[in-house]
Amino acid sequence: MKHVILLPAICLTLAGCSGLDMNNMLPRPPHLQNQPTYDSDLPPVPPSDAITVDELDTATNEDRMAAATIAPNAAAGSLGVTVASLGDPTAPGFWLETPLVSSETKGRVQSQSTGRTVKVTLRPISGGGSRVSLSTLQLLDLDISGLHELVVFGS
């Protein structure tokens, strides 16, 4: 008899919560709070209602060409190989957050699978894997939902 009364009560309680916006009730995850600001020459931030990859990737064709062009004397050594996933898709520009650097610096990344290379800003993070910008993944011709091995080069 308890189950006959308890189950409808739970269902009604949950149905009453359908009008609540849970995104505004819960705090932001710690890794998204107080994000540092970087270079002012970044592409514009995507609109707040952006959903698709094309809406989130605000890099212009000129930005893409500049990031894909590697100087002939780019003989910097490899800092190592890292496994990277998509970082904050609303953060514009070409960047890689990685534990392979201790301070923000210019560099480049090369995809192990496609062989493509992109100039990026290397940003330090502590521990774990690396996170890469949406624009960088697009230029490297990599899937945004996967884990990717990238060779990281310093400037």
BAZA-17594 format. One record per residue: residue number from 0; residue in three letters; x, y, z of N, C-alpha, C in turn. Coordinates in steps of 0.001 Angstrom, whole numbers. Layout:
(site NUM,Ala,(X,Y,Z),(X,Y,Z),(X,Y,Z)) ...
//
This chain:
(site 0,Met,(815,-1195,0),(0,0,0),(863,1266,0)) (site 1,Lys,(2008,1187,696),(2892,2345,737),(3384,2714,-653)) (site 2,His,(3668,1687,-1481),(4179,1944,-2826),(3139,2618,-3708)) (site 3,Val,(1890,2299,-3491),(810,2879,-4283),(699,4369,-3994)) (site 4,Ile,(952,4780,-2781),(865,6192,-2397),(2183,6913,-2678)) (site 5,Leu,(3300,6259,-2441),(4610,6883,-2564),(4970,7208,-4015)) (site 6,Leu,(4722,6309,-4940),(5090,6522,-6329),(4371,7720,-6950)) (site 7,Pro,(3050,7855,-6829),(2399,9053,-7385),(2864,10341,-6700)) (site 8,Ala,(3164,10287,-5414),(3635,11486,-4711),(4980,11942,-5263)) (site 9,Ile,(5871,10998,-5523),(7178,11347,-6107),(6998,11921,-7507)) (site 10,Cys,(6147,11295,-8319),(5905,11783,-9680),(5334,13198,-9681)) (site 11,Leu,(4397,13470,-8795),(3829,14816,-8714),(4862,15839,-8251)) (site 12,Thr,(5696,15443,-7316),(6746,16344,-6838),(7708,16692,-7963)) (site 13,Leu,(8143,15695,-8716),(9060,15944,-9826),(8407,16749,-10938)) (site 14,Ala,(7132,16505,-11194),(6430,17262,-12227),(6341,18739,-11846)) (site 15,Gly,(6241,19027,-10575),(6188,20415,-10123),(7499,21153,-10324)) (site 16,Cys,(8592,20424,-10458),(9909,21039,-10657),(10208,21359,-12112)) (site 17,Ser,(9335,20976,-13028),(9635,21156,-14451),(9734,22623,-14850)) (site 18,Gly,(9135,23528,-14113),(9192,24939,-14449),(10417,25647,-13910)) (site 19,Leu,(11240,24948,-13150),(12425,25570,-12562),(13594,25526,-13524)) (site 20,Asp,(14370,26576,-13556),(15578,26607,-14372),(16746,26192,-13490)) (site 21,Met,(17157,24937,-13601),(18204,24396,-12739),(19563,25052,-13004)) (site 22,Asn,(19764,25596,-14214),(21040,26241,-14521),(21283,27465,-13653)) (site 23,Asn,(20221,28147,-13268),(20370,29329,-12430),(20392,28991,-10941)) (site 24,Met,(19993,27782,-10576),(19954,27400,-9174),(21296,26848,-8687)) (site 25,Leu,(22038,26222,-9590),(23300,25597,-9206),(24468,26521,-9539)) (site 26,Pro,(25515,26526,-8720),(26665,27383,-9028),(27439,26838,-10221)) (site 27,Arg,(28209,27718,-10864),(29066,27302,-11977),(30173,26403,-11447)) (site 28,Pro,(30636,25458,-12256),(31744,24600,-11822),(32986,25445,-11540)) (site 29,Pro,(33829,25001,-10624),(34999,25790,-10237),(35924,26122,-11400)) (site 30,His,(36063,25228,-12378),(36985,25506,-13476),(36448,26563,-14431)) (site 31,Leu,(35165,26927,-14332),(34615,27977,-15181),(34441,29298,-14438)) (site 32,Gln,(34653,29290,-13121),(34556,30526,-12359),(35861,31299,-12473)) (site 33,Asn,(35768,32587,-12515),(36937,33475,-12522),(37953,33084,-13586)) (site 34,Gln,(37477,32907,-14808),(38392,32577,-15899),(39256,33802,-16194)) (site 35,Pro,(40568,33597,-16395),(41430,34726,-16693),(41147,35279,-18084)) (site 36,Thr,(41445,36545,-18257),(41300,37147,-19576),(42655,37139,-20258)) (site 37,Tyr,(42629,37018,-21578),(43857,36907,-22335),(43928,38016,-23367)) (site 38,Asp,(44723,37804,-24388),(44986,38809,-25414),(43735,39551,-25855)) (site 39,Ser,(43913,40853,-26151),(42788,41650,-26609),(42585,41510,-28110)) (site 40,Asp,(43509,40867,-28829),(43374,40713,-30272),(42663,39404,-30644)) (site 41,Leu,(41827,38911,-29743),(41077,37694,-29989),(39832,38002,-30813)) (site 42,Pro,(39304,36986,-31505),(38019,37178,-32172),(36941,37491,-31137)) (site 43,Pro,(35806,38015,-31584),(34756,38353,-30626),(34213,37110,-29929)) (site 44,Val,(33700,37324,-28737),(33085,36246,-27963),(31783,35860,-28656)) (site 45,Pro,(31470,34561,-28733),(30214,34165,-29383),(29007,34677,-28610)) (site 46,Pro,(27870,34814,-29302),(26664,35262,-28611),(26250,34253,-27542)) (site 47,Ser,(25556,34730,-26537),(25181,33864,-25412),(24205,32763,-25807)) (site 48,Asp,(23479,32947,-26910),(22536,31915,-27339),(23116,30994,-28411)) (site 49,Ala,(24439,31048,-28608),(25080,30205,-29621),(24974,28735,-29238)) (site 50,Ile,(24667,27907,-30228),(24495,26479,-29979),(25380,25646,-30904)) (site 51,Thr,(25411,25983,-32174),(26136,25161,-33145),(27617,25532,-33174)) (site 52,Val,(28402,24658,-33781),(29836,24896,-33910),(30088,26174,-34695)) (site 53,Asp,(29339,26388,-35774),(29529,27586,-36592),(29212,28866,-35817)) (site 54,Glu,(28248,28805,-34910),(27918,29981,-34098),(28982,30226,-33030)) (site 55,Leu,(29548,29155,-32479),(30542,29291,-31413),(31919,29680,-31942)) (site 56,Asp,(32277,29246,-33149),(33582,29547,-33735),(33511,30900,-34421)) (site 57,Thr,(33989,31948,-33747),(33888,33312,-34271),(35153,33768,-34987)) (site 58,Ala,(36112,32883,-35196),(37347,33236,-35899),(37026,33571,-37350)) (site 59,Thr,(37659,34625,-37858),(37455,35025,-39253),(38384,34219,-40161)) (site 60,Asn,(38155,34306,-41452),(39036,33623,-42400),(40467,34134,-42288)) (site 61,Glu,(40637,35436,-42017),(41977,36007,-41836),(42651,35404,-40600)) (site 62,Asp,(41880,35240,-39524),(42410,34616,-38307),(42862,33190,-38597)) (site 63,Arg,(42040,32459,-39345),(42381,31070,-39675),(43640,30995,-40533)) (site 64,Met,(43747,31887,-41524),(44928,31892,-42397),(46189,32211,-41595)) (site 65,Ala,(46094,33179,-40689),(47258,33551,-39872),(47677,32406,-38966)) (site 66,Ala,(46709,31677,-38405),(47030,30573,-37507),(47588,29367,-38260)) (site 67,Ala,(47164,29196,-39497),(47610,28040,-40271),(48942,28279,-40975)) (site 68,Thr,(49387,29534,-41062),(50640,29852,-41742),(51794,29711,-40767)) (site 69,Ile,(52719,28834,-41083),(53884,28588,-40236),(55096,29237,-40885)) (site 70,Ala,(55813,30019,-40095),(57004,30695,-40603),(58048,29665,-41030)) (site 71,Pro,(58813,29945,-42100),(59802,28986,-42562),(60897,28704,-41548)) (site 72,Asn,(61168,29628,-40638),(62227,29426,-39649),(61667,28982,-38300)) (site 73,Ala,(60508,28347,-38305),(59888,27882,-37059),(60559,26585,-36616)) (site 74,Ala,(61736,26701,-36047),(62528,25529,-35679),(62525,25273,-34178)) (site 75,Ala,(61472,25703,-33506),(61407,25492,-32058),(61259,24007,-31756)) (site 76,Gly,(61791,23604,-30627),(61740,22200,-30251),(60396,21789,-29698)) (site 77,Ser,(60173,20508,-29740),(58936,19941,-29215),(58964,19977,-27691)) (site 78,Leu,(57844,20407,-27106),(57705,20392,-25650),(57159,19063,-25175)) (site 79,Gly,(56576,18305,-26081),(56028,17004,-25734),(54738,16736,-26462)) (site 80,Val,(54157,15599,-26150),(52876,15188,-26721),(51850,15226,-25605)) (site 81,Thr,(50660,15722,-25921),(49600,15804,-24938),(48310,15266,-25537)) (site 82,Val,(47429,14810,-24692),(46091,14400,-25119),(45155,15548,-24779)) (site 83,Ala,(44458,16046,-25796),(43633,17240,-25608),(42184,16964,-25966)) (site 84,Ser,(41313,17653,-25257),(39882,17633,-25554),(39434,19071,-25763)) (site 85,Leu,(38204,19243,-26180),(37649,20574,-26395),(37621,21343,-25086)) (site 86,Gly,(38142,22573,-25106),(38070,23460,-23948),(36761,24227,-23966)) (site 87,Asp,(36747,25378,-23339),(35551,26220,-23287),(35205,26678,-24705)) (site 88,Pro,(34092,26226,-25276),(33774,26593,-26658),(33404,28059,-26830)) (site 89,Thr,(33151,28760,-25728),(32819,30183,-25842),(34048,31071,-25763)) (site 90,Ala,(35219,30496,-25479),(36458,31278,-25425),(37036,31370,-26839)) (site 91,Pro,(37091,32559,-27409),(37528,32693,-28792),(39038,32565,-28952)) (site 92,Gly,(39461,32374,-30185),(40882,32383,-30497),(41464,31000,-30701)) (site 93,Phe,(42783,30979,-30896),(43534,29753,-31119),(44451,29561,-29923)) (site 94,Trp,(44122,28611,-29056),(44872,28418,-27820),(44855,26952,-27411)) (site 95,Leu,(45815,26622,-26545),(45889,25296,-25933),(46245,25497,-24475)) (site 96,Glu,(45413,24995,-23589),(45720,25001,-22157),(46392,23666,-21860)) (site 97,Thr,(47632,23727,-21380),(48407,22501,-21213),(49339,22588,-20008)) (site 98,Pro,(49599,21460,-19356),(50572,21461,-18264),(52021,21452,-18767)) (site 99,Leu,(52228,21477,-20094),(53582,21455,-20652),(54280,22807,-20582)) (site 100,Val,(53555,23883,-20258),(54164,25204,-20128),(53873,25769,-18744)) (site 101,Ser,(54753,26659,-18284),(54559,27261,-16961),(54100,28710,-17040)) (site 102,Ser,(54156,29301,-18229),(53647,30654,-18421),(53091,30767,-19832)) (site 103,Glu,(52225,31744,-20038),(51617,31918,-21361),(52687,32273,-22382)) (site 104,Thr,(52668,31592,-23507),(53668,31804,-24553),(53067,31452,-25905)) (site 105,Lys,(53703,31908,-26945),(53290,31551,-28300),(53886,30196,-28648)) (site 106,Gly,(53217,29462,-29478),(53703,28160,-29897),(52856,27632,-31036)) (site 107,Arg,(52940,26340,-31235),(52121,25705,-32260),(51848,24269,-31849)) (site 108,Val,(50796,23715,-32425),(50440,22328,-32165),(50283,21609,-33502)) (site 109,Gln,(50612,20329,-33487),(50464,19503,-34677),(49655,18270,-34302)) (site 110,Ser,(48655,17973,-35102),(47821,16797,-34863),(48573,15546,-35274)) (site 111,Gln,(48565,14535,-34418),(49187,13251,-34736),(48416,12548,-35849)) (site 112,Ser,(47098,12734,-35905),(46288,11988,-36873),(46178,12667,-38232)) (site 113,Thr,(46072,13999,-38271),(45909,14680,-39563),(47208,15279,-40087)) (site 114,Gly,(48177,15505,-39202),(49435,16111,-39620),(49371,17621,-39773)) (site 115,Arg,(48224,18220,-39568),(48079,19680,-39702),(48684,20390,-38498)) (site 116,Thr,(49174,21609,-38753),(49810,22414,-37717),(49118,23768,-37620)) (site 117,Val,(48950,24257,-36388),(48295,25548,-36141),(49096,26319,-35104)) (site 118,Lys,(49289,27629,-35353),(49899,28512,-34352),(48874,28807,-33272)) (site 119,Val,(49298,28709,-32012),(48389,28910,-30887),(49086,29687,-29782)) (site 120,Thr,(48295,30138,-28830),(48809,30654,-27572),(48762,29499,-26583)) (site 121,Leu,(49906,29174,-26005),(49987,28098,-25017),(49730,28698,-23645)) (site 122,Arg,(48762,28153,-22942),(48382,28657,-21623),(48621,27565,-20586)) (site 123,Pro,(49206,27914,-19450),(49471,26888,-18439),(48212,26477,-17677)) (site 124,Ile,(48126,25194,-17363),(47128,24670,-16433),(47840,23646,-15574)) (site 125,Ser,(47254,23327,-14462),(47908,22355,-13580),(47235,21002,-13712)) (site 126,Gly,(48045,19993,-13895),(47583,18609,-13901),(46617,18259,-15006)) (site 127,Gly,(46364,16985,-15140),(45378,16492,-16090),(45790,16647,-17540)) (site 128,Gly,(44817,16458,-18407),(45050,16594,-19840),(44952,18031,-20287)) (site 129,Ser,(45083,18220,-21564),(45053,19562,-22134),(43676,19861,-22707)) (site 130,Arg,(43400,21157,-22844),(42156,21618,-23449),(42514,22550,-24596)) (site 131,Val,(41807,22395,-25699),(42122,23140,-26916),(40878,23906,-27369)) (site 132,Ser,(41108,25035,-28027),(39990,25875,-28464),(39244,25239,-29632)) (site 133,Leu,(38012,25637,-29780),(37167,25162,-30866),(37766,25531,-32218)) (site 134,Ser,(38254,26761,-32351),(38839,27209,-33617),(40064,26379,-33993)) (site 135,Thr,(40878,26027,-32999),(42062,25216,-33263),(41660,23822,-33724)) (site 136,Leu,(40683,23216,-33067),(40211,21899,-33495),(39692,21934,-34918)) (site 137,Gln,(38984,22997,-35273),(38449,23122,-36621),(39588,23165,-37646)) (site 138,Leu,(40630,23959,-37376),(41753,24058,-38318),(42563,22771,-38391)) (site 139,Leu,(42640,22055,-37295),(43365,20783,-37301),(42531,19669,-37936)) (site 140,Asp,(41288,19975,-38281),(40365,19025,-38891),(40112,17833,-37970)) (site 141,Leu,(39845,18145,-36693),(39602,17113,-35691),(38171,17206,-35176)) (site 142,Asp,(37639,16084,-34750),(36299,16009,-34189),(36270,16735,-32839)) (site 143,Ile,(35237,17522,-32596),(35188,18295,-31350),(34839,17450,-30140)) (site 144,Ser,(34370,16225,-30348),(33951,15417,-29202),(34975,14372,-28786)) (site 145,Gly,(36131,14340,-29428),(37097,13290,-29122),(38281,13761,-28296)) (site 146,Leu,(39143,12800,-28009),(40433,13063,-27386),(41491,12941,-28489)) (site 147,His,(42407,13899,-28545),(43346,13955,-29660),(44774,14109,-29153)) (site 148,Glu,(45699,13362,-29768),(47115,13499,-29447),(47686,14651,-30264)) (site 149,Leu,(48264,15612,-29556),(48850,16787,-30204),(50310,16903,-29785)) (site 150,Val,(51175,17197,-30768),(52564,17499,-30470),(52621,19006,-30240)) (site 151,Val,(53199,19420,-29124),(53232,20828,-28744),(54649,21365,-28958)) (site 152,Phe,(54747,22508,-29642),(56028,23150,-29916),(56034,24535,-29272)) (site 153,Gly,(57152,24905,-28673),(57312,26243,-28105),(57709,27235,-29175)) (site 154,Ser,(57745,28510,-28810),(58104,29555,-29782),(59597,29702,-29933)) 
//
